[in-house]
Amino acid sequence: MFSIKGAWGCACWNLRLLAKNLRFYLGLFLGFLICFFLTQRTIQFSGIFGTELQMFEPFVWCFADSDSVLFASLALLLPLSQVPSLNAPASYLIFRTGRRSWMIGQTITAILLSLFYTLFLLAGTCLLAGKNAFWANRWSDTAMVMSFIPDQFEVSIKVARSTVKLSAPFNCALQIFLLTAQYMLFLSLVNLAVSLRFGKQAGMSAMIGISLAAYLLTPDRFMAWMGLDIRLGYIANLLAAWFSPLQHATYTMHSFGYDSLPALWQTHLIMGGVNIGLLGLCGAAAEHISFLFRRGER
């Protein structure tokens, strides 16, 4: 039987446990450090040339790149290592609320944690942009200058060159936020589904394995390591863009009307379908939850 009150109570119980856990704050600290290191060069660039910044530009320049999304997601592993809680109090909670309510509570926790962490990254980059950044929905002089500089040495310059031509800051930041949040939710649900079926260590291993595969199968890196001909680059990009969750979370790996890469709405449908499928696996795994507790701990 399902109870909205019971499901929300389970989610609040999870969030209270996270708020008392040092790993949660350590994960946020690492996420902020990643934002700092990713934005440092471009903010210094603005200072050197004496140009202004738009408030959301550091977030756009950082998290429109696949490696930046991947590194930020690794910091999320620390709080996710505590979710779901599979101990004696959790078994009592399942008994009081029912499996469905408990399972929906875990889903609510995963969604809220993914959204909060992505919002934290956005807020961190806005904070690092400084008090002199402006809020108007137009690209700054910094972005305009960066879009004309060779991009061999700085990923953010390549991203700025692409985004300035494609969108306005507000819409671009919103799309990148949604793509990043979808990927964070994907990892959270993978952890939940595998942890419920095989244990928390297996859940963490699954997330690390997915992250490692995403890193190794980034098109440029994979082609360089395998010594493949550069003429295969388009095919590699196309396959990665359609089949890699990390590339789906990468803004610049989408079609804007002139190639066969997935459009943004297609990515949202694909990742939404994948996450719904993971929810189904979580529900199936929850049917075996009574067998997961031995002597109060798994």
Secondary structure as the mmCIF struct_conf table of DSSP 4:
data_model
#
loop_
_struct_conf.conf_type_id
_struct_conf.id
_struct_conf.beg_label_comp_id
_struct_conf.beg_label_asym_id
_struct_conf.beg_label_seq_id
_struct_conf.end_label_comp_id
_struct_conf.end_label_asym_id
_struct_conf.end_label_seq_id
HELX_RH_AL_P HELX_RH_AL_P1 ILE A 4 ALA A 19
TURN_TY1_P TURN_TY1_P1 LYS A 20 LYS A 20
HELX_RH_AL_P HELX_RH_AL_P2 LEU A 22 PHE A 49
TURN_TY1_P TURN_TY1_P2 GLY A 50 GLY A 50
STRN STRN1 GLN A 54 GLN A 54
TURN_TY1_P TURN_TY1_P3 MET A 55 PHE A 56
HELX_RH_AL_P HELX_RH_AL_P3 GLU A 57 PHE A 63
TURN_TY1_P TURN_TY1_P4 ALA A 64 ALA A 64
BEND BEND1 ASP A 65 ASP A 65
HELX_RH_AL_P HELX_RH_AL_P4 SER A 66 ALA A 75
TURN_TY1_P TURN_TY1_P5 LEU A 76 LEU A 76
HELX_RH_AL_P HELX_RH_AL_P5 LEU A 77 LEU A 80
TURN_TY1_P TURN_TY1_P6 SER A 81 GLN A 82
BEND BEND2 PRO A 84 PRO A 84
STRN STRN2 ASN A 87 ASN A 87
HELX_RH_AL_P HELX_RH_AL_P6 ALA A 88 THR A 97
HELX_RH_AL_P HELX_RH_AL_P7 ARG A 99 ALA A 129
TURN_TY1_P TURN_TY1_P7 LYS A 131 ASN A 132
STRN STRN3 PHE A 134 PHE A 134
BEND BEND3 ALA A 136 ARG A 138
HELX_RH_AL_P HELX_RH_AL_P8 ASP A 141 MET A 146
TURN_TY1_P TURN_TY1_P8 SER A 147 PHE A 148
BEND BEND4 ILE A 149 ILE A 149
BEND BEND5 GLN A 152 PHE A 153
HELX_RH_AL_P HELX_RH_AL_P9 VAL A 155 LEU A 166
HELX_RH_AL_P HELX_RH_AL_P10 PRO A 169 PHE A 198
HELX_RH_AL_P HELX_RH_AL_P11 LYS A 200 LEU A 216
TURN_TY1_P TURN_TY1_P9 LEU A 217 LEU A 217
HELX_RH_AL_P HELX_RH_AL_P12 PRO A 219 MET A 226
TURN_TY1_P TURN_TY1_P10 GLY A 227 GLY A 227
HELX_RH_3T_P HELX_RH_3T_P1 ILE A 230 LEU A 232
HELX_RH_AL_P HELX_RH_AL_P13 GLY A 233 PHE A 243
HELX_RH_AL_P HELX_RH_AL_P14 PRO A 245 HIS A 248
TURN_TY1_P TURN_TY1_P11 ALA A 249 ALA A 249
HELX_RH_3T_P HELX_RH_3T_P2 TYR A 251 MET A 253
BEND BEND6 HIS A 254 HIS A 254
BEND BEND7 PHE A 256 LEU A 261
HELX_LH_PP_P HELX_LH_PP_P1 PRO A 262 ALA A 263
HELX_RH_AL_P HELX_RH_AL_P15 LEU A 264 ALA A 286
TURN_TY1_P TURN_TY1_P12 GLU A 287 HIS A 288
HELX_RH_3T_P HELX_RH_3T_P3 ILE A 289 PHE A 291
BEND BEND8 LEU A 292 LEU A 292
STRN STRN4 ARG A 294 ARG A 294
TURN_TY1_P TURN_TY1_P13 ARG A 295 GLY A 296
STRN STRN5 GLU A 297 GLU A 297
#
